[in-house]
């Protein structure tokens, strides 16, 4: 480790460095204290002592957790591997922890979650990602195949623990050609649901789960349309809608860029849009792999609406 990164005189306190890395990975003093088995006041005091020793601040304090400053990112990248290796020797593993096995919907993992976990990967946390539907993934979690699963519903029973992770908002969208056609309808005549029944509906499943939920929540009626196209990948549905194949109901996070650029348009803006909560699910016994806790704490610290 170069002197450029570690100004001042005398050796750094190894406990302070471990605490710093835990805070950097977890995204908050509270989460780091939980991971380390320390009080929050002890974590705060150790970070302040390290900042004084280095002669600079490491984190920007925010209402929800902390955000590392550029110097802290650089320092964490240098510390991660040697501290993980030292921890492995101390507890008998003889090396870095095993990969963390994380599973969930492909679109949500690829579009949202991996951006939250990228800093951990850069610091040496290894991830193994599996995509799939909630029910099979939860069965595999119970069997020990995964460490964490992002589920689109809360699992029943006591065999798994679930924590709210994110709220995804659903939006009714189409390409401009269809939006313009709908805008020309007689405002005193045909209502939007009836007008949409005449246009191609695109969905990722034959039973139209997202669209049916939108209809019940927003229009207080049942959706009886049949899909013109089904493809079991929301990213493919998005591509087809953007290309002008028809309309669909999609998670807002998935089509934010297309809406911003004008490639897609909102067909309806309800005052109370339908929202689905995603859950981070794990086995009650937990994992001996400390990086599982790091991934869990980082995701929960970044809980959001998308």
C-alpha positions in Angstrom: 0.0 0.0 0.0 1.6 3.2 -1.1 2.4 6.2 1.1 0.4 8.4 -1.4 -2.7 6.7 -0.1 -1.8 6.8 3.5 -0.5 10.2 4.5 0.7 11.0 8.0 3.2 9.2 10.2 3.0 5.9 12.0 1.0 2.7 11.3 -2.7 2.8 10.7 -5.0 0.9 13.2 -6.1 -2.3 11.6 -9.4 -2.3 13.4 -10.1 1.2 12.0 -9.3 -0.1 8.5 -11.7 -3.1 8.9 -14.4 -0.8 10.1 -13.8 1.6 7.2 -14.2 -1.2 4.7 -17.4 -2.4 6.4 -18.9 1.0 6.2 -17.8 1.5 2.6 -19.4 -1.8 1.6 -22.6 -1.6 3.7 -23.3 2.1 2.9 -24.1 3.1 6.5 -22.6 3.2 10.0 -25.6 1.3 11.3 -25.3 -1.6 8.9 -21.6 -1.8 9.4 -22.0 -1.9 13.2 -24.4 -4.8 12.7 -22.0 -6.7 10.5 -19.0 -6.1 12.8 -20.9 -6.7 16.1 -20.0 -3.2 17.4 -22.1 -0.3 18.6 -22.8 2.4 16.2 -21.0 4.9 18.4 -17.9 2.7 18.2 -18.1 2.6 14.4 -18.5 6.4 14.3 -15.6 7.0 16.6 -13.3 4.7 14.6 -14.2 6.3 11.3 -13.6 9.8 12.8 -10.2 8.6 14.2 -9.2 7.2 10.8 -10.3 10.5 9.1 -8.2 12.5 11.5 -5.2 10.2 10.9 -5.5 10.5 7.2 -6.2 14.2 7.3 -9.4 14.1 5.2 -13.0 13.0 5.2 -13.9 9.6 3.9 -17.7 9.8 3.7 -20.4 12.3 2.9 -23.1 11.9 5.6 -26.6 11.7 4.3 -30.1 11.3 5.7 -30.0 7.6 4.9 -26.5 6.2 5.3 -23.3 7.6 3.9 -21.8 8.0 0.5 -18.0 7.4 0.0 -15.9 10.2 -1.4 -13.5 9.5 -4.3 -10.5 9.0 -1.9 -12.5 6.5 0.1 -13.3 4.5 -3.1 -9.6 4.4 -3.9 -8.6 3.3 -0.4 -11.3 0.6 -0.3 -10.1 -0.8 -3.6 -6.6 -1.2 -2.1 -7.7 -2.6 1.2 -10.4 -5.1 0.1 -8.3 -8.1 -1.0 -5.7 -8.0 1.7 -8.2 -7.5 4.5 -10.5 -10.3 3.1 -7.5 -12.6 2.9 -6.5 -11.8 6.5 -10.0 -12.5 7.7 -9.9 -15.8 5.8 -6.7 -16.9 7.6 -8.1 -15.7 11.0 -11.3 -17.8 10.8 -9.7 -20.8 9.1 -10.9 -20.4 5.6 -7.5 -19.7 4.3 -8.7 -17.3 1.6 -11.3 -15.0 0.4 -15.0 -15.9 1.0 -17.0 -18.0 -1.6 -19.1 -16.2 -4.2 -22.5 -14.9 -3.2 -25.3 -16.6 -5.1 -28.0 -14.0 -5.9 -31.1 -14.8 -8.0 -34.2 -12.9 -9.2 -35.9 -11.5 -12.3 -33.5 -11.0 -15.1 -34.7 -7.5 -16.0 -34.6 -6.2 -12.5 -31.2 -7.8 -11.7 -29.6 -6.5 -14.9 -31.2 -3.0 -15.0 -31.3 -2.1 -11.3 -29.5 -4.3 -8.8 -26.2 -4.9 -10.4 -25.6 -1.1 -10.6 -26.0 -1.1 -6.8 -23.6 -3.9 -6.3 -20.9 -2.8 -8.7 -18.8 -1.2 -6.0 -18.7 -4.4 -4.0 -17.5 -6.4 -7.1 -14.8 -3.8 -7.6 -13.7 -4.4 -4.0 -13.4 -8.2 -4.4 -16.9 -9.5 -3.6 -17.7 -12.3 -6.1 -21.2 -12.7 -7.4 -23.0 -15.6 -9.2 -26.2 -14.4 -10.7 -29.2 -16.6 -11.6 -32.4 -15.3 -13.3 -35.8 -16.8 -13.2 -39.4 -16.7 -11.9 -40.1 -16.2 -8.2 -41.7 -19.6 -7.3 -38.9 -21.8 -8.7 -36.2 -19.5 -7.3 -37.7 -19.6 -3.8 -37.8 -23.4 -4.0 -34.1 -23.4 -5.0 -33.4 -21.0 -2.1 -34.9 -23.4 0.4 -32.8 -26.2 -1.1 -29.6 -24.2 -0.6 -28.8 -23.3 -4.2 -29.0 -19.5 -3.6 -28.0 -17.2 -0.8 -30.4 -14.4 -1.6 -33.4 -14.2 -3.9 -35.2 -11.1 -5.1 -38.9 -12.1 -5.2 -41.8 -10.3 -6.8 -44.0 -11.3 -3.9 -43.6 -12.1 -0.2 -43.2 -15.8 0.4 -45.6 -17.6 2.7 -44.7 -19.5 5.8 -41.8 -19.3 8.1 -39.1 -21.2 6.2 -37.8 -18.0 4.6 -37.3 -14.4 5.7 -38.3 -11.6 3.4 -37.5 -7.9 3.7 -39.0 -5.1 1.5 -36.4 -4.1 -1.1 -38.0 -1.9 -3.8 -41.3 -0.6 -5.1 -41.7 -0.9 -8.9 -44.2 1.4 -10.5 -46.1 0.2 -13.6 -46.7 2.4 -16.6 -49.0 2.2 -19.6 -46.9 2.9 -22.7 -46.8 2.8 -26.5 -44.7 4.2 -29.4 -45.6 7.7 -30.6 -47.5 6.4 -33.6 -50.0 4.7 -31.4 -50.1 7.5 -28.8 -51.0 10.0 -31.5 -53.7 7.7 -32.8 -55.2 7.4 -29.4 -55.0 11.2 -28.8 -57.2 11.7 -31.9 -60.1 9.7 -30.5 -63.3 11.5 -29.7 -62.8 12.7 -26.1 -66.6 12.6 -25.5 -66.9 9.1 -26.9 -64.6 6.1 -26.6 -62.8 5.7 -23.3 -59.2 4.7 -23.1 -59.7 1.0 -22.2 -62.1 0.5 -25.1 -59.8 2.3 -27.5 -56.8 0.2 -26.4 -58.9 -3.0 -27.0 -58.7 -2.2 -30.7 -54.9 -2.0 -30.7 -52.3 -4.8 -30.3 -51.4 -5.7 -26.7 -47.9 -7.0 -26.0 -47.1 -9.1 -22.8 -44.5 -11.4 -21.3 -47.2 -14.0 -20.4 -50.5 -15.2 -21.8 -52.4 -14.4 -18.7 -51.3 -10.7 -18.9 -50.4 -10.4 -15.2 -49.0 -6.8 -15.2 -51.7 -5.4 -17.5 -54.5 -7.1 -15.6 -53.2 -5.7 -12.3 -53.0 -2.2 -13.9 -56.6 -2.5 -15.2 -58.0 -3.6 -11.8 -56.1 -0.9 -9.9 -56.5 2.1 -12.3 -59.7 1.4 -14.2 -61.5 -0.8 -11.6 -62.4 -3.4 -14.3 -61.3 -6.7 -15.7 -59.0 -6.8 -18.7 -60.4 -9.3 -21.2 -58.1 -8.6 -24.1 -55.8 -11.2 -25.7 -52.2 -10.6 -26.4 -51.1 -10.0 -29.9 -47.5 -11.0 -28.9 -46.1 -12.7 -25.8 -42.4 -13.1 -25.1 -41.1 -14.3 -21.6 -38.7 -11.4 -21.3 -39.8 -7.8 -20.4 -36.8 -6.4 -22.2 -38.0 -8.0 -25.4 -41.5 -6.7 -24.8 -40.0 -3.2 -24.3 -38.1 -3.6 -27.6 -41.3 -4.6 -29.4 -43.3 -1.7 -28.0 -40.6 0.8 -28.9 -40.5 -0.6 -32.4 -44.3 0.1 -32.7 -45.8 -3.3 -32.4 -48.4 -2.2 -29.9 -48.9 -1.1 -26.3 -48.1 -2.7 -23.0 -47.8 -2.1 -19.3 -44.2 -2.2 -18.1 -42.2 -1.5 -14.9 -41.2 2.2 -15.0 -37.5 1.5 -14.3 -37.3 -0.6 -17.5 -38.5 2.1 -19.9 -37.3 5.3 -18.2 -34.7 6.1 -20.9 -37.2 5.5 -23.7 -39.8 7.8 -22.1 -37.2 10.5 -21.5 -36.1 10.4 -25.2 -39.6 10.3 -26.6 -39.2 6.8 -28.1 -42.1 5.8 -25.9 -45.0 7.8 -24.5 -47.2 7.4 -21.4 -50.8 6.7 -22.4 -52.2 7.4 -19.0 -50.9 9.1 -15.8 -53.1 8.0 -12.9 -52.9 9.8 -9.6 -52.3 6.5 -7.9 -50.3 4.2 -10.2 -50.1 0.5 -9.3 -47.0 -0.5 -7.4 -45.5 -3.9 -6.8 -43.1 -4.5 -3.9 -40.0 -6.6 -4.5 -38.6 -8.5 -1.5 -35.1 -9.7 -0.6 -35.4 -13.2 0.7 -33.0 -15.4 2.6 -33.0 -18.5 4.8 -33.5 -17.8 8.5 -30.2 -19.6 9.5 -28.2 -17.1 7.5 -24.9 -17.9 5.8 -21.3 -18.4 7.1 -20.1 -16.3 4.2 -19.6 -12.7 5.4 -20.0 -11.4 1.8 -23.7 -12.5 1.8 -24.3 -10.1 4.6 -22.4 -7.4 2.7 -24.5 -7.8 -0.4 -27.7 -7.9 1.7 -26.9 -4.8 3.7 -25.8 -2.9 0.5 -29.1 -3.7 -1.2 -31.3 -2.9 1.8 -29.4 0.4 2.4 -30.3 1.4 -1.1 -34.0 0.5 -0.9 -35.8 2.6 -3.4 -38.9 3.2 -5.6 -38.3 2.5 -9.3 
